[in-house]
Amino acid sequence: MDSLRPPPTPLLERWLLAAVVLLGLAIRCAWLERLAVEHFDEGVYASNLWFGAEEGFAYPLRHLYAPPLVPAVAEWSLILSGLAPAAPLWAGVIAGVMLIPSLWWIGRQWFGATAGLSAAALAALSDVHAMFSRTILTDPWLVLWLAWAVYFLERALRARRTIDIVAAGLLTGVAWWTKYNGWLPLAFGLAGLFLFSVTRRPGWRDLGRASAAWAAVAAIACVVWAPVPLALGEHGGYAAVAANHRRYIVGLTGWWDSLAQQAANLRSLDSWLSVIAAPAAVAGVVMLTSQSGARRRAALTAACVAAPLIALSAGFGSITALALLTAVVLVVHFASSSRVGNEATDARSHAAAMLLGWFAFLSLATPMYTPYVRLTLPWLAAAWLSAGWAISEIASRLHSADIPESSASWRWRRLLVAGLLAATLAGFAGAALRGAPWLQRPIPAWEDRSTLAAAVDRLIEAAHENAAQSTSEAPTLVFYVYGEPAVFYHLNASGRRDALTTSHLNLTMPPNDAVPVFLIVGPHSEDDPAFAQQWAEQGQAWPVVAEQLFAPSDVMRLDHVDPRSQEEIARFRLRMYRMQ
């Protein structure tokens, strides 16, 4: 019998979970008309449908950006929807919503009902996760598979049951098919196993069996993933992928700056959703899941939990509140845990060690990479679970039913709540006076991501107008796109079957002007040194036909701008040339 398994789910907990999931769904499905492919990687993943056998049915160099699973999901979503342009984005919405009950279940199994519901509420109301759930990037799917892989891996290392070993291996393999760092659960497992062996000192026999279970999981994951590196053989093997990824590694020398920028990225995305709504939802969970019938006591406990969370989030960002809760609960647990315990305490220590391994590994590893904000999602999942556990522990200690409300201890608790509420109000006043960004910040997930698609439509119109000046007939237009996969996607999604990609400007031109040929470039191509060199050699004679400015969403903008700097990019530019 699994000692971590809680009692059957009460009806109230089910209703609370349903409310949290529906709230997360509503946030991720609002303003659907604003959804569109926009990010560079989205264009790569979603454009495979317009390439034939000679290109390997894939966008050029697609294998450098991701394994085939998410691109295949994007392709089939287009096929099944009748080429609806926003169809690929629904895959991310599905993954984002599925993570919410997943974290509830994992948190509940590890640390109890309050921990699970709190983790689910934090994920449902996360500005960052909601924003990326409305994309066709690999990261929303990766964090879903990763969470379940870690869950089953913890069970495999502890109970060593075949079904858990197989499930952990399969899910790790699927995560590996989703993103090239899908092997991360194996690293978390090793880190967790090490921490458990240090803190609990299991016997050599138990440690050997757990190590054998880890090796079995790793073997299954490698077998599942094996077709991917085999298919890479015709593209230079996995070495080509690794060489491309090395361009984005900043290493130890850039670790601190990358960490600081990631923290600034996350703070810049805070809206009232993360600062106020998430702590308020957690407070509601704490109050409603209280085991005691004393509602006043439960309300004071909920206030004790919510007030400091809101104050920290308002003053220093929600990331600070999450990190502090995580650090406190993990340090307190391992500092106070005894090396001798029963099956239940060993089970919780297993889960805590796995969670700490997950959190600590990513805290060290994520800043070694270029600070793309989407890379923080796996770290945030660990932080939500840890924060949920911390909230559960704090609530259980504050809500001690055996303390009479007439006692001095209870009076001190009421004074504590009053002080926390006063500090929260003072924090809000200070935030208002200094114009805290989150006060004016719209919800990032609801930003308009269709401005690039609209700019492409206007370029198509400008191309037709330009071509009409040289011929009285309606000619076939040819569009070349340099380094802008999302532009290529929208050209094809609009019905332009004559849109082509190119990585060089030495193009074969038609023998006459009967077929007008246009080249479209944008922010990615203009930042490419190879493009600048080629343009200087042969492109400057081509006339500019049209320029279009578009306002990128933060999904795209934060890949180009450091929030700590004074530089601000409100508009990106697309430029179209008539090639001669």
C-alpha positions as CSV (number, residue, x, y, z in Angstrom):
1,M,0.0,0.0,0.0
2,D,1.3,3.5,-0.9
3,S,1.8,5.4,2.3
4,L,1.6,8.7,0.5
5,R,-1.9,8.1,-0.7
6,P,-4.4,10.4,1.1
7,P,-7.9,9.4,2.0
8,P,-10.6,9.5,-0.8
9,T,-11.1,13.0,-2.2
10,P,-13.8,14.9,-0.3
11,L,-16.6,16.5,-2.3
12,L,-15.5,20.0,-1.2
13,E,-12.0,19.4,-2.5
14,R,-13.4,18.2,-5.8
15,W,-15.5,21.4,-6.2
16,L,-12.5,23.6,-5.3
17,L,-10.3,21.8,-7.9
18,A,-13.1,22.2,-10.5
19,A,-13.2,25.9,-9.7
20,V,-9.5,26.3,-10.0
21,V,-9.3,24.4,-13.3
22,L,-12.2,26.4,-14.8
23,L,-10.5,29.6,-13.7
24,G,-7.3,28.6,-15.4
25,L,-9.2,27.5,-18.5
26,A,-11.0,30.9,-18.6
27,I,-7.8,32.8,-18.4
28,R,-6.1,30.8,-21.1
29,C,-9.2,30.8,-23.5
30,A,-10.2,34.5,-23.2
31,W,-9.8,36.9,-26.2
32,L,-9.3,34.0,-28.7
33,E,-9.2,36.5,-31.6
34,R,-5.9,37.7,-30.3
35,L,-4.2,34.3,-30.8
36,A,-1.8,33.9,-33.7
37,V,1.6,32.4,-34.4
38,E,4.2,35.1,-33.7
39,H,7.4,33.7,-32.1
40,F,10.3,32.5,-34.3
41,D,10.2,29.0,-32.9
42,E,6.4,28.8,-33.4
43,G,6.9,29.5,-37.0
44,V,9.4,26.7,-37.3
45,Y,7.2,24.2,-35.6
46,A,4.0,25.1,-37.4
47,S,5.2,25.4,-41.0
48,N,6.1,21.7,-41.7
49,L,2.9,21.2,-43.7
50,W,4.2,23.3,-46.6
51,F,7.3,21.3,-47.2
52,G,7.6,18.2,-49.4
53,A,9.7,15.1,-49.5
54,E,12.7,16.9,-50.9
55,E,12.8,19.1,-47.8
56,G,12.1,16.1,-45.5
57,F,8.6,17.4,-44.8
58,A,10.0,19.9,-42.3
59,Y,11.0,23.5,-42.1
60,P,14.7,24.0,-43.0
61,L,16.9,23.0,-40.0
62,R,13.8,22.3,-37.9
63,H,15.8,19.5,-36.2
64,L,18.1,22.1,-34.6
65,Y,15.2,23.7,-32.7
66,A,13.2,20.7,-31.3
67,P,12.5,17.0,-31.6
68,P,9.5,16.1,-33.9
69,L,6.7,15.7,-31.4
70,V,5.4,19.3,-31.0
71,P,5.9,20.1,-34.8
72,A,3.8,17.0,-35.5
73,V,1.1,18.1,-33.1
74,A,1.1,21.5,-34.9
75,E,0.9,19.9,-38.3
76,W,-2.0,17.6,-37.4
77,S,-3.9,20.4,-35.7
78,L,-3.8,22.3,-39.0
79,I,-4.9,19.2,-41.0
80,L,-7.8,18.4,-38.6
81,S,-9.0,22.0,-38.4
82,G,-9.0,22.6,-42.1
83,L,-6.0,24.9,-41.9
84,A,-7.4,27.3,-39.3
85,P,-4.4,29.6,-38.7
86,A,-4.8,29.6,-34.9
87,A,-5.3,25.8,-34.6
88,P,-1.7,25.0,-33.5
89,L,-2.0,27.3,-30.5
90,W,-4.7,25.2,-29.0
91,A,-2.2,22.4,-28.3
92,G,-0.5,24.8,-25.8
93,V,-3.8,25.7,-24.2
94,I,-4.6,22.0,-23.7
95,A,-1.2,21.4,-22.1
96,G,-1.4,24.5,-20.0
97,V,-4.8,23.5,-18.6
98,M,-3.8,19.9,-18.0
99,L,-0.9,21.0,-15.8
100,I,-3.3,22.5,-13.2
101,P,-5.0,19.3,-12.1
102,S,-1.7,17.5,-12.5
103,L,0.0,19.6,-9.9
104,W,-3.0,19.2,-7.7
105,W,-2.6,15.4,-7.8
106,I,1.1,15.4,-7.4
107,G,1.0,17.9,-4.5
108,R,-1.8,16.0,-2.8
109,Q,-0.1,12.7,-3.1
110,W,3.2,14.2,-1.7
111,F,2.1,16.7,0.9
112,G,-1.7,16.7,1.3
113,A,-4.9,18.3,-0.1
114,T,-4.1,21.9,0.9
115,A,-0.7,21.7,-0.7
116,G,-2.1,20.2,-3.9
117,L,-4.9,22.8,-4.3
118,S,-2.5,25.6,-3.5
119,A,0.0,24.5,-6.1
120,A,-2.8,24.2,-8.7
121,A,-4.1,27.7,-7.8
122,L,-0.7,29.2,-8.2
123,A,-0.3,27.6,-11.6
124,A,-3.8,28.5,-12.8
125,L,-3.2,32.1,-11.9
126,S,0.4,32.4,-13.1
127,D,0.9,35.2,-15.6
128,V,3.9,33.5,-17.1
129,H,2.3,30.0,-17.5
130,A,-0.9,31.4,-18.8
131,M,1.0,33.5,-21.4
132,F,3.0,30.5,-22.7
133,S,0.0,28.2,-22.6
134,R,-1.3,30.3,-25.5
135,T,1.6,29.4,-27.8
136,I,2.8,26.4,-29.8
137,L,6.2,26.4,-28.1
138,T,7.6,23.2,-26.7
139,D,7.7,24.5,-23.1
140,P,4.1,24.1,-21.9
141,W,4.2,20.4,-23.1
142,L,7.6,19.8,-21.6
143,V,6.6,21.0,-18.1
144,L,3.5,18.7,-18.2
145,W,5.5,15.6,-19.1
146,L,8.3,16.5,-16.8
147,A,6.0,16.9,-13.8
148,W,4.5,13.4,-14.3
149,A,7.8,11.9,-15.0
150,V,9.2,13.2,-11.7
151,Y,6.2,12.0,-9.9
152,F,6.5,8.4,-11.2
153,L,10.3,8.5,-10.8
154,E,9.9,9.3,-7.1
155,R,7.6,6.4,-6.7
156,A,9.9,4.1,-8.7
157,L,12.9,5.0,-6.5
158,R,10.9,4.5,-3.3
159,A,8.6,1.5,-4.0
160,R,10.5,0.1,-7.0
161,R,7.3,-1.2,-8.6
162,T,7.5,-2.2,-12.2
163,I,4.5,-0.1,-13.3
164,D,6.1,3.1,-11.8
165,I,9.5,2.3,-13.4
166,V,7.8,1.8,-16.8
167,A,5.7,5.0,-16.4
168,A,8.6,7.1,-15.4
169,G,10.7,5.8,-18.3
170,L,7.9,6.3,-20.9
171,L,7.1,9.9,-19.7
172,T,10.8,10.9,-19.6
173,G,11.1,9.6,-23.2
174,V,8.0,11.6,-24.2
175,A,9.5,14.7,-22.6
176,W,12.7,14.0,-24.6
177,W,10.7,13.8,-27.8
178,T,9.2,17.2,-26.8
179,K,12.4,19.1,-26.1
180,Y,16.1,18.2,-26.2
181,N,16.4,18.7,-22.4
182,G,13.6,16.2,-21.8
183,W,16.1,14.0,-19.9
184,L,15.9,16.4,-17.0
185,P,13.8,14.0,-14.8
186,L,16.7,11.6,-14.7
187,A,19.0,14.4,-13.4
188,F,16.3,15.3,-10.8
189,G,16.1,11.7,-9.8
190,L,19.9,11.4,-9.2
191,A,19.9,14.6,-7.2
192,G,16.9,13.5,-5.1
193,L,18.5,10.1,-4.5
194,F,21.7,11.7,-3.3
195,L,19.8,14.1,-1.0
196,F,17.7,11.3,0.5
197,S,20.8,9.2,1.1
198,V,22.5,12.1,2.9
199,T,19.6,13.1,5.1
200,R,18.0,9.7,5.9
201,R,21.1,7.4,5.5
202,P,19.3,4.4,4.0
203,G,21.0,1.0,4.1
204,W,23.3,0.1,1.2
205,R,20.9,-2.5,0.0
206,D,18.0,-0.1,-0.3
207,L,20.3,2.4,-1.9
208,G,21.4,-0.2,-4.4
209,R,17.9,-1.1,-5.3
210,A,16.9,2.5,-5.8
211,S,19.9,3.0,-8.0
212,A,18.9,0.0,-10.1
213,A,15.4,1.4,-10.4
214,W,16.8,4.7,-11.7
215,A,19.0,2.8,-14.2
216,A,15.9,0.9,-15.4
217,V,14.0,4.2,-15.9
218,A,16.9,5.7,-17.8
219,A,17.2,2.6,-20.0
220,I,13.5,2.8,-20.9
221,A,13.7,6.5,-21.6
222,C,16.7,6.0,-23.9
223,V,14.8,3.3,-25.8
224,V,11.8,5.6,-26.3
225,W,14.0,8.4,-27.4
226,A,16.3,6.3,-29.6
227,P,14.4,7.0,-32.9
228,V,15.1,10.7,-32.6
229,P,19.0,10.6,-32.7
230,L,18.8,7.9,-35.3
231,A,16.7,10.2,-37.5
232,L,19.3,13.0,-37.0
233,G,21.9,10.9,-38.7
234,E,21.1,12.4,-42.1
235,H,21.4,15.9,-40.6
236,G,24.9,15.5,-39.0
237,G,23.7,13.6,-36.0
238,Y,23.1,14.9,-32.5
239,A,26.4,16.6,-32.7
240,A,24.9,19.2,-35.0
241,V,22.1,19.9,-32.4
242,A,24.6,20.1,-29.6
243,A,26.7,22.6,-31.6
244,N,23.7,24.8,-32.2
245,H,22.7,24.7,-28.5
246,R,26.2,25.6,-27.4
247,R,25.7,29.0,-29.0
248,Y,23.1,29.8,-26.3
249,I,25.1,28.6,-23.3
250,V,26.5,31.4,-21.1
251,G,28.2,29.2,-18.6
252,L,29.4,30.1,-15.2
253,T,30.8,33.5,-16.4
254,G,27.4,34.6,-17.5
255,W,25.4,32.8,-14.7
256,W,24.8,35.8,-12.4
257,D,23.7,38.2,-15.2
258,S,21.4,35.5,-16.7
259,L,19.9,34.9,-13.3
260,A,19.3,38.6,-12.7
261,Q,17.7,39.0,-16.1
262,Q,15.4,36.0,-15.6
263,A,14.3,37.4,-12.3
264,A,13.6,40.8,-14.1
265,N,11.8,38.9,-16.9
266,L,9.5,37.3,-14.4
267,R,8.9,40.5,-12.4
268,S,8.1,42.4,-15.6
269,L,5.3,39.9,-16.3
270,D,3.6,40.3,-13.0
271,S,0.0,41.7,-13.2
272,W,-2.7,41.8,-10.5
273,L,-3.3,38.1,-11.4
274,S,0.0,36.9,-9.9
275,V,0.3,39.6,-7.2
276,I,-3.3,39.6,-5.7
277,A,-5.5,37.0,-7.3
278,A,-3.1,34.0,-6.7
279,P,-2.5,34.7,-3.0
280,A,-6.2,35.4,-2.6
281,A,-7.1,32.1,-4.2
282,V,-4.6,30.3,-2.0
283,A,-6.2,31.9,1.1
284,G,-9.5,30.7,0.0
285,V,-8.1,27.2,-0.4
286,V,-6.6,27.4,3.1
287,M,-9.9,28.6,4.7
288,L,-12.2,26.1,2.9
289,T,-10.0,23.0,3.5
290,S,-9.7,23.7,7.2
291,Q,-10.4,20.7,9.3
292,S,-11.9,22.7,12.1
293,G,-15.4,24.1,12.2
294,A,-14.2,27.4,13.6
295,R,-14.6,29.7,10.7
296,R,-13.1,32.7,12.4
297,R,-10.0,30.7,13.2
298,A,-9.8,29.5,9.6
299,A,-10.3,33.1,8.3
300,L,-7.4,34.4,10.5
301,T,-5.2,31.5,9.3
302,A,-6.0,32.4,5.7
303,A,-5.2,36.0,6.3
304,C,-1.9,35.1,7.9
305,V,-1.1,33.2,4.7
306,A,-2.3,35.7,2.1
307,A,-1.1,38.9,3.6
308,P,2.6,38.3,3.5
309,L,2.3,36.7,0.1
310,I,0.6,39.7,-1.3
311,A,3.0,42.1,0.5
312,L,6.1,40.2,-0.9
313,S,4.6,39.9,-4.4
314,A,3.6,43.6,-4.5
315,G,6.9,44.9,-3.2
316,F,9.4,42.5,-4.8
317,G,7.5,40.4,-7.3
318,S,5.7,37.1,-7.1
319,I,9.0,35.3,-8.0
320,T,10.4,36.5,-4.6
321,A,7.4,35.1,-2.7
322,L,7.7,31.8,-4.4
323,A,11.4,31.5,-3.9
324,L,11.2,32.5,-0.2
325,L,8.4,30.0,0.5
326,T,10.3,27.2,-1.3
327,A,13.6,27.9,0.5
328,V,11.9,28.1,3.9
329,V,9.9,24.8,3.6
330,L,12.8,22.8,2.2
331,V,15.4,24.1,4.7
332,V,13.1,23.6,7.7
333,H,12.1,20.1,6.5
334,F,15.7,18.9,6.1
335,A,17.0,20.7,9.1
336,S,14.3,19.1,11.4
337,S,14.0,15.7,9.8
338,S,15.2,12.8,11.8
339,R,17.3,10.0,10.3
340,V,15.1,7.5,11.9
341,G,11.4,7.4,11.0
342,N,8.5,5.3,9.9
343,E,7.2,4.5,6.5
344,A,5.1,7.7,6.2
345,T,8.0,10.0,7.2
346,D,10.4,8.2,4.8
347,A,7.8,8.6,2.0
348,R,7.5,12.4,2.6
349,S,11.3,12.7,2.8
350,H,11.6,10.9,-0.5
351,A,9.2,13.4,-2.1
352,A,10.9,16.3,-0.4
353,A,14.3,15.1,-1.6
354,M,13.0,14.7,-5.2
355,L,11.4,18.2,-5.1
356,L,14.6,19.8,-3.7
357,G,16.7,18.0,-6.4
358,W,14.3,19.3,-9.0
359,F,14.3,22.9,-7.7
360,A,18.0,23.1,-6.9
361,F,19.2,21.6,-10.1
362,L,17.2,24.0,-12.2
363,S,18.1,27.0,-10.0
364,L,21.8,26.2,-10.9
365,A,21.3,25.1,-14.5
366,T,18.7,27.5,-15.9
367,P,20.9,30.7,-15.6
368,M,23.7,28.9,-17.6
369,Y,21.5,29.4,-20.7
370,T,20.5,32.5,-22.6
371,P,17.7,34.0,-20.4
372,Y,14.7,33.2,-22.5
373,V,11.8,33.5,-20.0
374,R,10.0,30.4,-21.2
375,L,12.9,28.3,-19.9
376,T,11.8,29.1,-16.3
377,L,8.5,27.1,-16.6
378,P,10.0,23.8,-15.3
379,W,11.6,25.7,-12.4
380,L,8.2,27.4,-11.7
381,A,6.4,24.1,-11.5
382,A,8.8,23.0,-8.8
383,A,8.3,26.3,-7.0
384,W,4.5,26.0,-7.1
385,L,4.7,22.5,-5.6
386,S,7.1,23.7,-2.9
387,A,5.1,26.8,-2.2
388,G,1.9,24.7,-1.9
389,W,3.7,22.5,0.6
390,A,4.9,25.5,2.6
391,I,1.4,27.1,2.7
392,S,0.0,23.8,3.9
393,E,2.6,23.5,6.7
394,I,2.1,27.1,7.8
395,A,-1.7,26.8,7.8
396,S,-1.6,23.6,9.8
397,R,0.6,25.2,12.5
398,L,-1.4,28.4,12.7
399,H,-4.7,26.7,12.7
400,S,-4.1,24.7,15.9
401,A,-7.6,23.6,17.0
402,D,-6.4,22.8,20.6
403,I,-5.6,26.4,21.4
404,P,-8.7,28.1,23.0
405,E,-9.7,31.4,21.5
406,S,-9.6,33.1,24.9
407,S,-6.0,32.2,25.5
408,A,-3.1,34.7,25.3
409,S,-1.6,32.7,22.4
410,W,-4.8,33.2,20.4
411,R,-4.8,37.0,21.2
412,W,-1.2,37.2,19.9
413,R,-2.3,35.5,16.7
414,R,-5.0,38.1,16.2
415,L,-2.4,40.8,16.7
416,L,-0.1,39.1,14.2
417,V,-2.9,39.1,11.6
418,A,-3.6,42.8,12.3
419,G,0.1,43.6,11.8
420,L,0.3,41.6,8.6
421,L,-2.7,43.3,7.2
422,A,-1.3,46.7,8.1
423,A,2.0,45.8,6.5
424,T,0.1,44.7,3.4
425,L,-1.9,48.0,3.2
426,A,1.4,49.9,3.7
427,G,3.0,47.9,0.9
428,F,0.1,48.7,-1.4
429,A,0.3,52.4,-0.6
430,G,4.0,52.4,-1.3
431,A,3.5,50.5,-4.5
432,A,0.9,53.0,-5.6
433,L,3.1,56.0,-4.7
434,R,6.1,54.8,-6.7
435,G,4.0,53.6,-9.6
436,A,4.6,49.8,-9.3
437,P,4.5,48.3,-12.8
438,W,2.0,45.6,-11.9
439,L,-0.6,48.1,-11.0
440,Q,-0.9,49.3,-14.6
441,R,0.2,46.0,-16.2
442,P,-2.4,44.3,-18.3
443,I,-2.6,40.5,-18.1
444,P,0.2,39.3,-20.3
445,A,-1.7,36.3,-21.6
446,W,-4.3,38.6,-23.1
447,E,-1.9,40.7,-25.1
448,D,-2.7,40.9,-28.8
449,R,-0.5,38.3,-30.6
450,S,-2.1,38.9,-34.0
451,T,-0.2,42.1,-35.0
452,L,2.4,40.2,-37.0
453,A,-0.2,38.3,-38.9
454,A,-2.0,41.6,-39.7
455,A,1.3,43.1,-40.9
456,V,1.9,40.2,-43.2
457,D,-1.6,40.7,-44.7
458,R,-0.8,44.3,-45.4
459,L,2.5,43.4,-47.1
460,I,0.6,41.0,-49.4
461,E,-1.8,43.8,-50.3
462,A,1.2,46.1,-51.0
463,A,2.8,43.5,-53.2
464,H,-0.3,43.2,-55.3
465,E,-0.5,47.0,-55.7
466,N,3.2,47.1,-56.7
467,A,2.8,44.3,-59.2
468,A,-0.3,45.9,-60.7
469,Q,1.8,48.9,-61.7
470,S,3.9,46.8,-64.1
471,T,1.2,44.6,-65.6
472,S,-2.5,44.8,-66.3
473,E,-3.1,41.2,-65.5
474,A,-3.2,39.6,-62.0
475,P,0.2,38.0,-61.9
476,T,1.4,35.2,-59.7
477,L,3.5,36.6,-56.9
478,V,6.5,34.9,-55.4
479,F,7.6,35.7,-51.8
480,Y,10.9,34.8,-50.4
481,V,11.3,35.0,-46.6
482,Y,14.7,35.3,-44.9
483,G,15.0,34.2,-41.3
484,E,11.3,34.9,-40.3
485,P,9.5,31.5,-39.9
486,A,6.4,33.2,-38.4
487,V,6.1,35.4,-41.5
488,F,6.5,32.3,-43.7
489,Y,3.7,30.6,-41.7
490,H,1.2,33.4,-42.2
491,L,2.0,33.7,-45.9
492,N,1.1,30.1,-46.4
493,A,-1.8,30.1,-43.9
494,S,-3.3,33.0,-46.0
495,G,-3.2,30.7,-49.1
496,R,0.1,31.9,-50.6
497,R,1.4,28.6,-51.9
498,D,4.2,30.5,-53.7
499,A,6.0,31.5,-50.4
500,L,9.5,30.2,-50.1
501,T,12.2,30.3,-47.4
502,T,15.8,31.3,-48.1
503,S,19.0,31.5,-46.2
504,H,20.9,33.3,-48.9
505,L,20.4,36.2,-51.3
506,N,21.9,34.6,-54.3
507,L,18.5,33.7,-55.7
508,T,17.6,32.4,-59.1
509,M,15.4,35.1,-60.6
510,P,12.8,34.6,-63.4
511,P,14.0,35.6,-66.9
512,N,11.7,38.6,-66.9
513,D,9.4,40.7,-64.7
514,A,6.3,38.6,-65.6
515,V,6.6,37.0,-62.2
516,P,7.1,39.6,-59.5
517,V,9.4,38.4,-56.8
518,F,9.5,39.9,-53.3
519,L,11.8,39.4,-50.3
520,I,10.5,39.9,-46.8
521,V,12.9,40.5,-43.9
522,G,12.3,41.3,-40.2
523,P,14.0,41.7,-36.8
524,H,15.6,38.2,-36.8
525,S,17.1,38.5,-40.3
526,E,18.3,42.0,-39.7
527,D,20.1,40.8,-36.5
528,D,21.8,38.0,-38.5
529,P,25.5,38.8,-39.4
530,A,25.3,36.5,-42.5
531,F,22.3,38.5,-43.8
532,A,24.1,41.8,-43.3
533,Q,27.1,40.6,-45.2
534,Q,25.1,39.3,-48.1
535,W,22.9,42.4,-48.2
536,A,26.0,44.6,-48.4
537,E,27.2,42.6,-51.4
538,Q,24.1,42.3,-53.5
539,G,20.9,43.4,-52.0
540,Q,21.1,47.2,-51.7
541,A,20.0,47.8,-55.2
542,W,16.6,46.2,-54.6
543,P,13.9,48.9,-54.0
544,V,11.8,48.9,-50.8
545,V,8.1,48.2,-51.7
546,A,6.6,48.5,-48.2
547,E,7.4,48.6,-44.5
548,Q,5.1,47.5,-41.7
549,L,5.5,48.0,-38.0
550,F,3.9,45.7,-35.5
551,A,3.7,45.6,-31.7
552,P,5.1,42.3,-30.5
553,S,3.7,40.6,-27.4
554,D,6.0,39.8,-24.5
555,V,6.3,36.2,-25.8
556,M,8.5,37.6,-28.6
557,R,9.6,41.0,-27.1
558,L,11.4,39.5,-24.1
559,D,13.7,37.5,-26.3
560,H,15.1,40.7,-27.6
561,V,14.9,43.2,-24.6
562,D,16.4,43.1,-21.1
563,P,13.7,44.5,-18.8
564,R,16.5,46.0,-16.6
565,S,17.7,48.3,-19.4
566,Q,16.3,51.6,-20.4
567,E,15.9,50.3,-24.0
568,E,12.4,49.7,-25.0
569,I,11.2,48.1,-28.3
570,A,7.5,49.0,-28.8
571,R,7.5,48.1,-32.5
572,F,9.3,45.6,-34.7
573,R,9.6,46.2,-38.4
574,L,8.9,44.0,-41.5
575,R,10.4,45.3,-44.7
576,M,9.5,44.0,-48.2
577,Y,11.8,44.5,-51.3
578,R,11.0,44.0,-55.0
579,M,13.8,41.7,-56.3
580,Q,15.3,42.5,-59.7
